[in-house]
Amino acid sequence: VDTGAFVSASSAGQVLLWDTNQMAPVTCLQLTDTTILRSAAMSPTAEQHMLLATASSRSDIQLCHVASGSSTHTLVGHIGGVRAVAWSPVNPHSLVSGGDDGTIRVWDIRKSGSRACIAILSQ
């Protein structure tokens, strides 16, 4: 992954992919106009898949292909909104999320829907 890039999410439903060498956004994805985005994370293994995970006020996590801007699939399981998403630094198919329901969920992105949740941590 290019370390000269990062993503930002807006409450207007936009995700910007920034190039720090140009100090400007190079890609803008309009994911939704009805959901408040809270977090976005780019897969650290772009050579395998260029996926962007987004957390929002909705209870699901959207995975989008960066190059096309299209949604690849949805991860379902949180009750209430999703606060944050983060990719595993060692497993390219693992994603972790934290939700308003007080749970942390571990996902296998090779699956979709509720089947993708492989572990739930709660208080």
C-alpha positions in Angstrom: 0.0 0.0 0.0 1.2 3.5 -0.8 2.0 5.2 2.5 1.5 8.5 0.8 -2.3 8.0 0.8 -5.1 8.0 3.3 -8.9 8.2 3.4 -11.3 10.5 5.1 -15.1 10.1 5.6 -17.6 12.9 5.9 -21.1 13.2 7.4 -22.3 14.0 3.9 -21.6 10.4 2.8 -18.4 11.1 0.9 -15.1 9.2 1.2 -12.0 11.0 -0.1 -8.8 9.2 -1.1 -6.0 11.6 -0.5 -2.5 11.7 -2.0 -0.1 13.3 0.5 2.4 14.0 -2.3 -0.1 16.2 -4.1 -1.8 17.3 -0.9 -5.1 16.9 -2.5 -7.9 14.3 -2.9 -7.4 12.0 -6.0 -10.7 10.1 -5.7 -14.1 11.0 -4.3 -16.7 8.3 -3.6 -20.2 9.4 -2.9 -21.4 6.4 -1.0 -24.7 7.6 0.3 -26.7 10.8 0.9 -28.8 9.5 3.8 -26.2 8.0 6.1 -23.7 9.7 8.4 -20.3 8.1 7.7 -18.3 7.8 10.9 -15.2 5.9 9.8 -13.5 4.6 6.7 -10.5 2.3 6.3 -8.6 1.3 3.2 -7.4 -2.3 3.0 -3.7 -2.5 3.7 -3.2 -5.1 1.0 -4.1 -3.1 -2.1 -2.2 -5.6 -4.3 -4.8 -8.3 -3.3 -7.9 -6.2 -3.2 -8.6 -2.4 -3.3 -11.4 -2.5 -0.7 -12.6 0.3 1.4 -14.7 -0.4 4.6 -17.1 2.2 5.9 -18.8 2.6 9.3 -21.9 4.7 9.5 -25.0 5.4 11.5 -26.5 2.3 9.9 -26.0 -1.1 11.5 -24.1 -2.6 8.5 -20.6 -2.2 7.1 -20.3 -1.4 3.4 -17.3 -2.8 1.5 -16.5 -0.8 -1.7 -14.1 -1.3 -4.5 -12.0 1.8 -4.7 -11.3 1.8 -8.4 -15.0 1.4 -9.5 -16.7 3.0 -6.5 -19.2 0.2 -6.4 -20.3 -1.7 -3.3 -19.0 -5.2 -3.2 -20.9 -6.5 -0.3 -22.4 -5.7 3.1 -21.5 -7.1 6.6 -24.5 -7.4 8.9 -24.6 -8.0 12.6 -24.4 -4.8 14.8 -27.5 -3.5 16.5 -27.4 0.2 16.0 -24.7 2.2 14.2 -21.1 1.2 13.6 -18.5 3.6 15.1 -15.3 2.4 13.6 -13.6 -0.1 11.3 -10.0 -1.3 11.0 -8.3 -3.9 8.9 -6.0 -6.6 10.3 -2.4 -5.8 9.6 -1.6 -9.5 9.2 -4.7 -11.1 7.7 -5.9 -9.5 4.4 -9.4 -11.0 4.9 -10.1 -9.8 8.4 -11.8 -6.6 9.5 -12.8 -5.4 12.9 -15.6 -3.1 13.8 -16.9 -1.4 16.9 -20.6 -0.6 17.3 -23.1 1.4 19.3 -24.3 -1.9 20.7 -21.1 -2.1 22.7 -19.6 -5.0 20.7 -16.5 -5.5 18.7 -16.9 -7.8 15.8 -14.4 -9.7 13.8 -15.3 -10.2 10.1 -14.1 -12.6 7.4 -14.7 -10.5 4.2 -14.7 -13.6 2.0 -18.2 -14.1 3.3 -21.2 -11.6 3.3 -24.1 -10.7 5.5 -24.3 -12.1 9.0 -22.2 -15.2 8.1 -19.2 -13.0 7.8 -19.1 -12.3 11.5 -16.6 -14.8 13.0 -16.3 -13.5 16.5 -18.1 -11.1 18.9 -16.4 -9.4 21.9 -18.7 -7.7 24.4 -18.5 -6.2 27.8 
